[in-house]
Amino acid sequence: MSPGRLSIMELKPIYDIENANSELWPLGEIDPKKAKFPCCLVWTPLPVVSWLAPFIGHVGICREDGAVLDFSGSNFVNVDEFAYGAVARYLQLDREQCCFPPNLVGHTCKHRYKHAEYGTAITWDDALQSSMRHFEHKTYNLFTCNCHSFVANCLNRLCCGGTMGWNMMNVAALVLFKGHWVDTVSILRSFLPFTLVLCLGIFVVGWPFLIGLLSFSLLLLGWFLLGTYCIKNLLDC
């Protein structure tokens, strides 16, 4: 073989990497009974917190094989064992809307250099694995570094939807407004405790309880809005 030339066997790995984005293998079916949600965002209510504010819950993101990954404790990412119960709501994302560059020139997003510096991946699972390694050295905190932070990190590595602006707020809004309920039981499990707490509180305390509950929800929402959009790096994880 003449110098400077590559053999067919040497070229094949390069060809495989460059075609990884165009040859995405088919995903399996979503199967709630087996807790398999390929390439989905998943959500479940949190004990106590969701009883007071049902729009707040625990989120995770799933691998291509459907296994759920979720940041549920300091230095710990759950694999295929969703914390706080079964999935109640899910949203499948389109891998075609993500950027899997084999090199700097191969970026399909508009954030070539920013995406490369942040950390790119050549497959969906590769991005999730990188985020797992990152969050295995993070301290969990409900108010600053939580499960939503982990999912946002994954989506930014994927440049999902052509954007790297994923954060706690838009991840939560995406699942809240576009997510699909698994079944009727999931809806009851998400809202029945809140309804019971609300009715009991009004019965025992009266209407001031409703005002207090509304204030609690507004304070939580205000904190995350302030930390995400007003005070830079406050919720950086």
C-alpha positions in Angstrom: 0.0 0.0 0.0 1.4 3.4 -0.9 2.2 5.9 1.9 -0.6 8.3 2.9 -3.4 6.0 1.7 -5.9 4.3 4.0 -7.1 0.7 3.5 -10.9 -0.1 3.3 -10.8 -1.5 6.8 -9.2 1.7 8.1 -11.8 3.8 6.4 -14.8 1.8 7.6 -14.8 3.2 11.2 -14.6 6.7 9.9 -17.5 6.0 7.5 -19.5 4.5 10.4 -19.1 7.5 12.6 -19.9 10.0 9.8 -23.1 8.1 9.0 -24.2 7.6 12.6 -26.7 10.5 12.5 -28.2 9.3 9.2 -28.5 5.6 10.2 -30.3 5.8 13.5 -31.6 2.4 14.4 -35.4 2.1 15.0 -36.5 2.5 18.6 -38.6 0.0 20.4 -42.2 0.6 21.4 -43.1 2.6 24.5 -44.1 0.0 27.1 -45.3 1.5 30.4 -45.9 -2.0 31.9 -42.2 -2.7 31.5 -41.2 0.9 32.3 -39.6 1.3 28.9 -39.8 4.8 27.3 -37.2 5.0 24.5 -35.8 8.6 24.0 -38.4 10.1 26.3 -38.6 12.6 29.0 -40.5 11.1 31.9 -42.3 12.6 35.0 -43.7 11.4 38.2 -45.2 13.3 41.2 -43.0 14.0 44.3 -44.1 13.0 47.8 -45.3 16.0 49.8 -44.1 18.6 47.4 -46.5 17.6 44.6 -49.3 17.4 47.2 -48.9 21.1 47.7 -47.9 22.1 44.2 -49.0 19.5 41.6 -47.1 21.2 38.7 -43.8 20.2 40.4 -42.5 16.7 40.1 -39.5 14.5 39.4 -38.2 14.1 35.9 -35.8 11.8 34.1 -34.6 11.1 30.6 -34.5 7.7 28.9 -31.9 5.9 26.8 -32.6 4.4 23.4 -33.4 1.1 25.0 -36.1 2.7 27.1 -34.2 2.6 30.5 -34.8 5.7 32.7 -32.0 7.8 34.0 -32.6 10.3 36.8 -30.5 12.4 39.1 -32.1 11.6 42.5 -29.4 12.1 45.0 -25.9 13.6 45.6 -23.3 11.9 43.3 -25.9 9.4 42.2 -27.8 8.9 38.9 -30.5 6.2 38.9 -30.4 3.7 36.0 -33.6 1.9 35.1 -35.2 2.4 38.5 -37.2 5.7 38.4 -37.2 7.3 41.9 -40.5 8.2 43.6 -42.6 5.7 41.7 -43.8 4.7 38.2 -43.8 7.1 35.3 -47.0 9.1 35.2 -46.3 11.3 32.1 -43.9 11.0 29.2 -42.9 12.8 26.0 -40.9 11.1 23.3 -38.2 13.3 21.6 -37.1 13.1 18.0 -33.5 12.1 17.6 -33.5 13.7 14.1 -33.8 17.1 15.8 -30.6 16.5 17.7 -27.0 17.2 16.7 -24.5 14.2 16.6 -21.4 15.6 15.0 -18.5 13.3 14.2 -16.2 16.3 14.1 -16.3 20.1 14.3 -17.3 20.4 10.6 -20.1 17.8 11.0 -22.3 20.0 13.3 -25.9 20.3 12.1 -26.8 22.9 14.7 -26.1 26.6 14.7 -24.0 26.4 17.8 -20.9 24.6 16.4 -18.2 26.0 18.6 -20.4 26.5 21.7 -21.7 22.9 21.3 -18.2 21.5 20.9 -16.9 23.3 24.0 -20.0 22.2 26.1 -19.5 18.6 25.1 -20.9 16.8 22.0 -21.8 13.2 21.4 -22.1 11.0 18.4 -25.2 9.2 19.7 -28.2 9.8 22.0 -26.9 7.3 24.6 -23.4 8.8 24.4 -24.7 12.2 25.4 -26.7 10.8 28.4 -23.6 8.9 29.5 -21.5 12.1 29.5 -24.1 13.9 31.6 -24.2 10.9 34.0 -20.4 11.2 34.6 -20.8 14.9 35.1 -23.6 14.6 37.7 -21.9 11.8 39.6 -19.8 14.6 41.1 -22.7 16.9 41.9 -24.5 17.6 45.2 -28.3 17.3 44.9 -30.4 20.2 46.0 -34.1 20.6 45.3 -33.7 24.4 44.8 -30.5 24.7 42.9 -29.3 21.4 41.4 -31.9 18.8 40.8 -33.3 16.3 38.4 -34.4 19.0 36.0 -30.8 20.3 35.9 -29.7 16.8 34.8 -32.2 16.5 32.0 -31.4 20.0 30.8 -27.7 19.1 30.7 -28.5 16.1 28.6 -30.6 18.1 26.1 -27.9 20.7 25.8 -25.3 18.1 25.0 -27.7 16.8 22.3 -28.5 20.3 21.2 -32.1 19.0 21.1 -34.4 21.0 18.9 -31.4 23.0 17.6 -31.0 24.9 20.9 -28.6 24.9 23.8 -30.8 27.0 26.0 -32.3 24.2 28.0 -32.8 24.8 31.7 -35.1 23.8 34.7 -38.0 26.0 33.6 -38.3 25.0 29.9 -37.7 21.3 30.7 -40.5 21.5 33.3 -42.8 23.4 30.9 -42.1 21.0 28.0 -43.3 17.9 30.1 -46.1 19.9 31.7 -47.7 21.2 28.5 -46.7 18.5 25.9 -46.4 15.3 28.0 -48.8 12.4 27.6 -50.4 10.7 30.6 -49.6 7.0 30.9 -53.2 6.1 32.1 -56.1 7.4 34.3 -54.4 6.0 37.4 -51.4 8.2 36.8 -53.7 11.3 36.6 -55.3 10.3 39.9 -52.0 9.6 41.5 -50.8 13.1 40.5 -53.8 15.2 41.5 -55.8 13.2 44.2 -53.4 13.9 47.1 -53.4 17.6 46.2 -57.2 17.7 46.0 -57.4 15.9 49.4 -54.9 18.3 51.0 -56.7 21.3 49.5 -60.1 20.2 50.8 -58.8 19.2 54.2 -57.0 22.5 54.6 -60.0 24.6 53.6 -62.2 22.5 56.0 -59.9 22.9 59.0 -58.3 26.3 58.4 -60.6 28.0 56.0 -59.9 30.1 53.0 -56.6 31.5 54.4 -55.2 28.0 53.7 -55.9 28.5 50.0 -54.1 31.8 50.1 -51.2 30.2 51.9 -51.0 27.4 49.4 -51.2 29.8 46.4 -48.4 31.9 48.0 -46.2 28.8 48.4 -46.6 27.9 44.7 -45.9 31.5 43.6 -42.8 31.6 45.8 -41.4 28.4 44.3 -42.2 29.5 40.8 -40.7 32.9 41.5 -37.5 31.4 42.9 -36.9 29.2 39.8 -37.8 32.1 37.4 -35.4 34.4 39.2 -32.6 31.8 39.4 -33.0 30.8 35.8 -33.4 34.1 34.0 -32.4 37.0 36.3 -29.5 36.0 38.4 -26.8 34.3 36.3 -25.3 31.1 37.6 -27.6 30.9 40.6 -29.0 27.6 39.4 -25.9 26.6 37.4 -25.3 23.0 38.0 
